[in-house]
Amino acid sequence: MVRGVVAAAAALLLAVLAGCGSESPKEGGQAGAPLGAGPPSSKVDVATEKMVAAKKASEVEPCRPGSASDGGLPKIELACLGGGESADLASFEGPMVINLFQGFCAPCKEEMPALQSFHETYGDQVPVIGIDVMDTVPGVALEEAISRGVTFPMYADPGGDLQGGPLTARAVPATYVLSSSGEVELLQMGGMTSATQVKELVEKKLGITL
């Protein structure tokens, strides 16, 4: 009996770590992975010595605050994932792509190359930033991103400060767009597999041509 309970618990844990979908997406595509269990904590260290060293050895771009006084995003200060300058989200201006992710989210990892490819091709017109949300193991998130060639700036919201606002993460990955007029809209909840797909979604949602 005990062996059966242990086996069931192990299977459940593996399912969560594998990133099983749990929500229907609002904008098409596959659902995101469920967020990790347990309350978020702002005390999570998002720039350990190991993380800082890994980031310095990578090509991840430094975090830089924007120049706007109120670009449309919430006035929330987020730490830079892996160390660096924090940024007030309200300082960013659109158009911009904002990807919410976690380290143990399989769909998040599958989507990273598409976002990176979009960043390399169109980042001068529509910048991309990542936010590791409500994650108790941000070191894994940074490691997974680096291993997949991500270079766009990444921030961290371990305490869930974004929840309840326009960048609420009901599941991950969730990608939003910020328009030049300061409007925030959901772009896609998982399922992006190429820069072309990201481009088409951004053009459709923002009404622009890249």
C-alpha positions in Angstrom: 0.0 0.0 0.0 2.8 2.4 1.0 4.7 1.5 -2.1 1.7 2.4 -4.3 1.2 5.8 -2.6 4.9 6.6 -3.1 4.7 5.6 -6.7 1.6 7.8 -7.3 3.3 10.8 -5.6 6.4 10.4 -7.7 4.3 10.2 -10.9 2.5 13.4 -9.9 5.8 15.2 -9.2 7.2 14.2 -12.6 4.1 15.4 -14.3 4.4 18.8 -12.7 8.1 19.1 -13.6 7.4 18.0 -17.2 5.1 21.0 -17.6 1.7 19.4 -18.1 -0.9 21.8 -19.5 -3.7 22.8 -17.2 -5.4 25.9 -18.6 -7.0 26.7 -21.9 -5.2 29.5 -23.7 -7.0 32.7 -24.3 -5.3 33.4 -27.6 -4.9 30.0 -29.1 -1.9 27.6 -29.0 -1.3 25.1 -26.2 -2.0 25.9 -22.6 0.9 26.9 -20.4 2.3 24.7 -17.6 0.7 25.1 -14.2 2.6 27.4 -11.8 4.6 25.7 -9.0 2.9 24.8 -5.8 3.5 26.9 -2.7 3.3 30.6 -2.0 5.8 32.9 -3.8 8.5 34.5 -1.7 10.3 37.8 -2.4 13.2 36.4 -0.2 14.4 34.1 -3.0 17.9 35.0 -4.1 17.8 35.7 -7.8 21.5 36.5 -8.0 23.5 33.9 -6.2 27.3 33.8 -6.7 26.8 30.8 -9.0 24.1 32.6 -11.1 26.2 35.7 -11.4 29.2 33.7 -12.6 27.0 31.8 -15.1 25.5 35.0 -16.5 28.9 36.7 -16.9 30.2 33.7 -18.8 27.1 33.9 -21.2 26.0 36.4 -23.8 22.9 37.4 -21.9 22.4 41.2 -22.2 22.5 43.4 -19.1 19.3 44.7 -17.6 18.7 48.3 -18.3 15.8 50.5 -17.1 13.8 52.3 -19.8 13.5 56.1 -20.1 9.7 56.5 -19.7 8.0 57.9 -16.6 4.9 55.8 -17.3 5.1 53.6 -20.4 2.0 51.6 -19.4 3.4 48.8 -17.3 2.9 48.6 -13.5 5.2 50.7 -11.4 7.0 47.6 -10.0 10.7 47.3 -9.4 12.1 44.0 -10.5 15.5 42.5 -9.8 17.7 41.5 -12.7 17.9 37.7 -13.0 21.5 36.6 -12.4 22.6 40.0 -11.1 22.7 43.5 -12.6 20.6 46.6 -12.5 17.0 46.4 -11.4 14.3 48.1 -13.4 11.0 49.8 -12.8 8.6 48.2 -15.3 6.9 51.6 -15.7 10.1 52.9 -17.3 9.7 50.6 -20.4 8.0 51.8 -23.5 6.3 49.8 -26.3 6.3 48.2 -28.6 7.8 45.3 -26.5 7.4 41.6 -26.0 7.3 40.3 -22.4 7.7 36.6 -21.7 6.8 35.1 -18.3 8.5 31.8 -17.6 9.8 29.4 -15.0 12.8 27.0 -14.9 11.0 23.7 -14.6 8.4 24.6 -17.2 8.8 22.4 -20.3 6.7 24.5 -22.6 8.7 27.6 -21.5 12.0 25.9 -22.5 10.6 24.7 -25.8 9.5 28.3 -26.7 12.8 30.0 -25.8 14.5 29.5 -29.2 11.6 31.1 -31.0 11.7 34.1 -28.8 15.4 34.4 -29.1 15.3 34.2 -32.9 12.7 36.9 -32.9 14.9 39.0 -30.6 17.9 38.6 -32.9 15.9 39.6 -36.0 13.4 42.2 -34.8 14.7 43.2 -31.3 15.8 46.6 -32.6 12.1 47.3 -33.4 10.4 45.3 -30.8 12.6 44.4 -27.8 12.0 41.2 -25.8 12.4 40.8 -22.1 11.9 37.7 -19.9 10.5 37.6 -16.4 11.0 34.5 -14.2 7.8 34.5 -12.2 7.1 33.0 -8.7 10.0 30.7 -9.1 11.8 29.2 -6.0 14.7 28.0 -8.1 15.7 30.9 -10.3 19.1 29.4 -10.9 17.5 26.7 -12.9 15.5 29.3 -15.0 18.7 31.1 -15.8 20.6 27.9 -16.6 17.9 26.7 -18.9 17.7 30.0 -20.7 21.4 30.2 -21.2 21.6 26.7 -22.5 19.0 27.6 -25.2 21.0 30.6 -26.4 18.8 33.3 -24.8 20.5 36.7 -24.8 17.6 39.1 -24.2 17.5 40.7 -20.7 15.7 38.7 -18.0 14.2 39.9 -14.7 12.7 38.0 -11.7 9.5 38.3 -9.7 9.9 35.6 -7.1 7.3 37.3 -4.8 4.5 37.4 -7.3 4.3 41.2 -7.3 2.9 41.1 -10.9 -0.1 39.0 -9.9 -3.4 40.8 -10.1 -2.1 43.3 -12.7 -1.9 43.3 -16.5 1.0 40.9 -16.4 -0.7 38.3 -14.3 0.6 34.7 -14.8 -2.2 32.2 -14.5 0.0 29.7 -16.2 3.4 29.7 -17.9 4.7 30.4 -20.4 2.6 33.5 -21.0 3.7 36.2 -23.4 2.4 39.7 -23.4 2.9 42.7 -25.7 3.1 46.4 -24.7 2.0 48.8 -27.4 3.5 52.2 -28.1 0.4 53.7 -26.6 1.0 51.8 -23.3 -1.6 49.1 -23.7 -0.8 45.6 -22.4 -2.4 42.5 -24.1 -1.8 38.8 -24.0 0.0 37.7 -27.1 0.1 33.9 -26.6 0.0 31.4 -23.9 2.6 28.9 -24.9 3.0 27.1 -28.2 5.3 29.5 -30.2 7.8 27.5 -32.2 9.4 30.0 -34.6 10.4 33.6 -35.0 8.0 33.8 -37.9 5.1 32.8 -35.7 6.1 35.3 -33.0 6.4 38.0 -35.7 2.9 37.3 -37.2 1.3 37.3 -33.7 3.1 40.6 -32.8 2.1 42.3 -36.1 -1.5 41.1 -35.7 -1.8 42.2 -32.0 0.0 45.5 -32.4 -1.2 46.4 -35.9 2.4 47.0 -37.1 4.6 45.6 -39.9 8.0 44.2 -39.2 
